[in-house]
Amino acid sequence: MTLRLKLAWNSTLIVTIILGITFTGTFLLFEQHVRHSFFQQLQASALKAAFFHLEKDELSAQKYALIEQRYHELHRESIRFFDKDNQMVFEDDTFRYHIPLRVLNQIRQKKVLYFAEDSRQFAGIFYRDNEGDFVVVASDVDAEGQAQLDKLKRYLFLSLLAGVCLSFMLTQLLAKQTFRPFSQLIDNVSAISTKNLDARLSVATNEKDELSALAEAFNRFLERLEKGVDSQRNFLKHASHELKTPLAAIISNLEITLSRPRTAQEYKEQMASLHIDALHIKSILEGLLILSGLEATQNSSFAPLRIDELLWDLLEKTSLTNPRASIQIDFHEVEQSPHLLEVQGNFELLTIAIGNLLDNALKFSDNQPVSIKLTARNHRLMLIVKDSGAGIDSSELDQIFNLFYRSPKNQTLPGHGIGLHLSKQIFDLHQVEISVRSELAKYTEFALLFPRFG
């Protein structure tokens, strides 16, 4: 069942329930009004009968004759009189029905009582006269009122049926008009494929409704998807290029080595070369795997950590992998503000990102000292990594964070152009602002400004 048809049926069901409740309430209220009016009419008839029969001795003959004429013109109900001993002393009907004693006693207590038995309605009154106290009961069948109620019931039922049919047709028409933009939206979405991810859904600028919000959200999704697909294409292109070189070197070395028998020393030299190429491939794959998993890393994996503890752990690992590294550390400016050292983040990812900066600084410093400084900037923690290397040309500063980018003058140095790009992705994930300053033949400085925590 389509949403349009489901909306029409649900709306029609709601209208049916509302009309059913309204019409039922209207019928019950009208029925109560008709019955109450008929009971009042019976009460008036009982009063007239009592006055006509019991006040005869107190009226003149002429006046009584006039009242008698009008009484016979209007009177059609069954009238019965009961004395104080509950004996029926007058009966003006031929109907067979019995009025219980308890009802007669209730009439004496309440003075006026309405009740019904089967299809007949009764109105009883207590009437005091000089001849004694009497209970006068008038009864009749409200055939005319019942006919009106039956007619009203038919009218309400037909109105309900017509209202339900009209509601279904109008709701169908409204649903068709309402869902027409959705049909157009579906057609536009269906036309988008991997070949035209740059296409966008049209958004009405003058109407800010749910459909416009949906189109805008889908356009944002398309933008992310387009960037992701472009990133994957570039990723595969660059990855294949970067992996092709060491794999070609490995295959070439193996072919040369296997072309003729070698000495043990030659095999050892070839194995060492293969080991270097294998480590290069391993480094590239590790960087690629970390990059591919960054998007799955959510803030839920973040936890409070201290940057000074992270740095000491990183320096300890660096001393094992690079014993000749010369690193100067300056924590003096934040010693009096230890709360600045605590940040929110992922310990392993930040270790990788800052470690890449430190490795780059050591690699391009040519055994010159590298400094790490912790300072405060606008009540926020700033980490500065500075080397004493050849520096970076100003034309390259905007490109150093691109995936697989390597400066032409550094092609002879080991590397694969993943480290800085990976660090930038990690810092962006942690909302860490990174800036670079450099001067040729003097230094390169990376400054990290951490967000406030707590």
N, C-alpha and C positions, 0 to 999 in steps of 0.2 A: 504494500500500500504506500503510495507516495505521500510526502509530507502535506501536499496541497489537499489531497482527499482526506487524510487523517485530520487536518485542521478543520475541514468542513464538517466531518462527522462529529468531532469533539465539540465544535461550536454549536452544532445543531442539538447535540445531547444537552448541553448547558442551557440553551434556549428552551428546550422541551421541559427540563426540570423547573426552570424559573416560571415558564408559563403555566405548567401543571400546578405548581404551588400557588401561584397567583389566582388562577381560575378556581382551584379547589377552595381556597380561602374566601374568594368572592361568593361562590355558591353557598358555602356554609353560613357566611354572614347573612346573605339574602334569605336563606332558608330560616334562620333564626328570627329574622325580622318578620317574615311572613307568618310564622307560627305565633310570634308574640302579638302581632296585630290581630290575628284571628282570636287568640285568647282574650284580648281586650274587647273585641267585638262580642264574644260570648258573655264576658262579664257585664257589658252594657245590656245585653239581652236579658240576662238574669235579673239585673236591677229593674229593667222596665217591666218584666213579668211580675216581680214582687210588688212593684208599685201598682200595677194594673189589678192584680188579684187581691192584694191586702189592703189597699187604700180606697176600695170602692165605697165603703160606708162614710168616708170623710169628704167625698166630692159631690158636687151637684150633678143632677142627671144629665144636663146638657154638656157639662164639661167632661163627664165620664164617657158619654157617648162619643165625643170627639177623640178622646184618648183611646177608646176601644177600636175606633175605625183605623187610627194610625197604627195601633198595636197589631191588628190583623194584617195590615198592609206590609209591615216590616218583619213580623214574626214568622220564622220558619224553623227555629231550633227546637230541640227537645228540652222541655222544662219540667223539673220535678222539685216539689217542696217537701221538706222533712221537718217535723216538729221537734221539740226538745227531747222526746223519747225515741228519736230516730225512726219514727214511723212516717212513711210517705203519705202525705195528706193531699197531694195534688200531683197529677201526672198528665202532661200534655204531649204524649207521643205514643207510638205503638212499637217502639224498639225494645228489644230484649237485652238489657245489660244490668249489671248489679254494681252498686256502689258500696264498697266495704264500710263498716262502722268506723274503722280507724281513719278513713279519709274524711268522713263526716266530722269526727272529732278534731282533725287537723284544720278543717275549715272554720270551726268554731274558735279554735285557738288563734289562727292567723288572720281571720276575718275574710281573706281572699286567698284562693288557692287555684293554681293552674296545674292540670295533669292530663295525661293521655293514656288511652288504653286501646290497644290494637291500632286501628286507623282513625279513631274518634278522639276529638279534643274536648276537654271539660273545663268549665270555669265555675267554681263554687264561691258563693258569698254568704256571709252571716247577716241576716236582716232582722232588726228589732221592730215589733209592731205592737199596737195596743192589744191585739189578740194573742200575742205571745212571741217567742223567739223562733225564727225559722232558718233553715239552711236551704238556699235556693241553688240548684245546679242546672246550668245550661250546657248542652252538648250538641256537637254537630261534626260533620265530616267536611273538611276544607277542600272540597273537590276543585274549586277554582284555583286556590293557592297551589295545590299539588300539580294542577295542570300548568300553572306558570313556572313552577320549579322544574317540571319535566321539559318544558320548552326552553327554559334557561340552560338546563343541562345539555340539551342538544346543541344550542347555539354555542355554548362554551366549548363543547367537544369539536364542533366544526371549526371554530376559531382557532383552537389548539392545533388541529390538523393543518389548517391553512397556514398558520404561523410557522409551524415546523417546516412545511414544504418551502415556504417563502424564505425562511432563514437558511435552509440548505442551499437554495439556488443563489441567494445573495452572498452567502459565505463562499460558495464555489467561485463566484465572480470576483469577490474581494481577494480570495486566495490566489486566483489566477493573476490578478494585477500585482499582488504583493510579491509572488514568487517569480514573476517575469524577469526582474533584474537578476535573480539567482540563476535562472536558466542562461541568461547572457553571460553571467560570471563563470558558470560551468563550461560554456563553450569557449570562453577566452582562456580558462585554465587548461582545458583539454588541448588547446592549440600550442601550448608551451612545451618544449622538449629541450633536450641537451643542446640542440643546435641554435636555439634562440632564447637562452636564459636571460638575455638582456631585455626581453619584452617585459612590460609591466601592465598591470590591470588599471583601467581608467577609474579614477576616483572623482565623484561629484564634489566640487569645492563648495557649492552652496548648500549642501545637505550633509549634516554630520549625524548620520544614523548608524545602526549596527552594521548595515551592509558596507558602508564606507569604511567603518573601523575594520571590518573583515578584510576588505580589499587592501587597506593600508598595511595590516598585519601580514597579509600574504605577500605584498610587495617587499616588505622588510625581509620576509623569509626567502624570497627570490634573490634579494641582494646577498644575503648570507650564503645561499646555495651557489650563486654565481661565483662569489669569492672563493668558496670552498672548492668548487670544480676547477676554477682557474688555478688555485693553489695546488690542487692535486696534479693538474696537467704540468705545471711548471716543476712541481716536486718530482714527478716521474722523469721529466726531461732532464733536469739537473742531476737527479740521483743516478740515472742510467749513465750520464756522462761521467760523473765522479767515480762510479764503480767500474766503469769500462777501463779506465787507465790502470789501476792496480791489478785488475783481473788480466788485462792484456800483458802486463809485466810478469805476472805469475806464470801465465801460459807460455810466454816467450822464454822465460828462464827454465821452465820445465822442459820445453822442446830442445833448448840448447844443451841442457844437462843430459838429456836422454839420447842425444845424437851420437855420443861416443862414450866409452868408459872414462871415468874421472878418478882423480886421486881423492883420498879422504879429505885433504885440505880443501880441494875444489868443491866437493860435496858440502863441506861445512860452510864455505862462503856462500854457496847457492842457497843453502837452508836458511842462513842468516838473512839474506835478501828476501827470501820468501816470507820469513817471519815478520819482517818490517812491513811488507805489503799486506800480509794478513791482518796485522794490527791496525793498519790504516783502514782496511775494509771494516774491521770490527768497530773502530771508532766512528766511522760514518754510519753504520747500521745502528749503533747505540744512540747516536744523536737523532737519527730519523725515528727510531722507536719512541724516544722521549717526546719528540715533537708531535707524533701522531697521538700520543696519549694525553697531551696537555688539554685538549678540548674536553676530555672526559673528567678532568680534575675540577671538582666543584669546591665552593667555599666550605662545604661540610667537612672537607679533609684538612682544613686549616685549624691551627691550634696556637695558643700563645707560646712564644719562644723568645730567647734572648740572643741578640745579634752578637754580643761579645763571646758567648759560649759557642755560637756557630763559627765565628772567626777562629777561635783557638782550636776547635776541632779541625777546621780546614787547614790551618797552618801546620798542625801536627801531621796531617796526611801529605801536605806539600813537602815537608822536610824528609819524608820517607821516599817520595818519588823523585824529588829534586834536592839532594843534599847540599848542592852548591848555591841554592837560592839565597839571596840577600834581601830580607824583608824588614822594613822599619815600621813599627806600630806606634800610633799616638792615640791614646784614649783619654788624655788629660782633660779635654774640654767637657767630657760627659761624666767625669767621675762624680761630680756633685749632683748630677741628675740621672740617677740610675733608672728611673722610670722610663726615660726615653729609649733605653736599650731593649725594652720589651715590645715586640710587634706581634701581629697576627699573620700566620702564614704556614706554608709547608716546609718543614726543615730540610728535607732531601732536595726539593726543587731549588730552594734558595741557595743551598750549598753548591749545587751544580752551576747555577747562574753566576754567583760571585766567584766561584772557582774558575769559571771560564775567563772572567775578567782578569783574575790574578795570573792564570796561565799565560794569557796573551801579554800581560805586562812583563812577565819574566822572559817570555820568548823574544820579545822585541827590544828588551833592555840591554842585550848583549852583556850579561853578567853584571850590569849596573844595579844599584839598590832600587827596590820598589817600595813605595810607602803606602801604608794603609792608615787612614785617619778617620776617626769618629768625631763629629761635631754636631752642633744644634743649629737649626735654621727655622725661624718662626715657630719655635716650640715643637719642632719635628726633627727626627733623627736623620742625619746625613752621613753617608759613607762615601769616602773618596779613595779611589785607587789610582795612584800616579806612578808612571814609569819615567825612565830617563833615556828613552830610545830615540829612534829616528823621527818620530812624529807622523802625523797623517796629514796629507794635503787637504786643504779646505774643500776642494772639489769632490773629495771622496767621503766627507763626513756624513753626507746624506745616504750613502750607499753601504756603509760598513755593516749595517744590521740586516741587509738583504740576504736571503738564503743562498748559500754557495758563492757569495761574493768574496773575491780575494784581490787585493791590490796587485797591479801588474809588477810592481817592484819587489813584491814578497813571494813571487811564484816559486822561488828556490827554497823557501822555508817550508818545513812540514806544516800541514794543515789542510782543511777541506771546506772551510767557509760555512760551517754549521754553528760553531760555538757562540758568536755574537748574536746571530739570529735567534738561537735557542734561548740565550739569556734575556733578550728583549721580550720574547713571548712570555717567559716566566715572570719578568718584572711587570709586564702589563697585566698579567693575571693577578698579581699581588697589589696592583695600583701603585707601584713604585715608579716615581718619575726619574728618568735617566737622562743625563746631559753629558756632552763630550766637549772637551776643549783640547786643542793640540797646537803645537808650534814645531815646525820642521826642525829637525836636528837638535831638539831640546827635550820635549816631553809630550806625553799624552795623558789626559786626566779624565777618568770616568767618575761622575758624581751621582749617587743614588739618594733620592729624597723619599723616605718612607712615610706612609700615611700615619696619622695619629691613631693611637690605640688607647682605649679606655676613656 
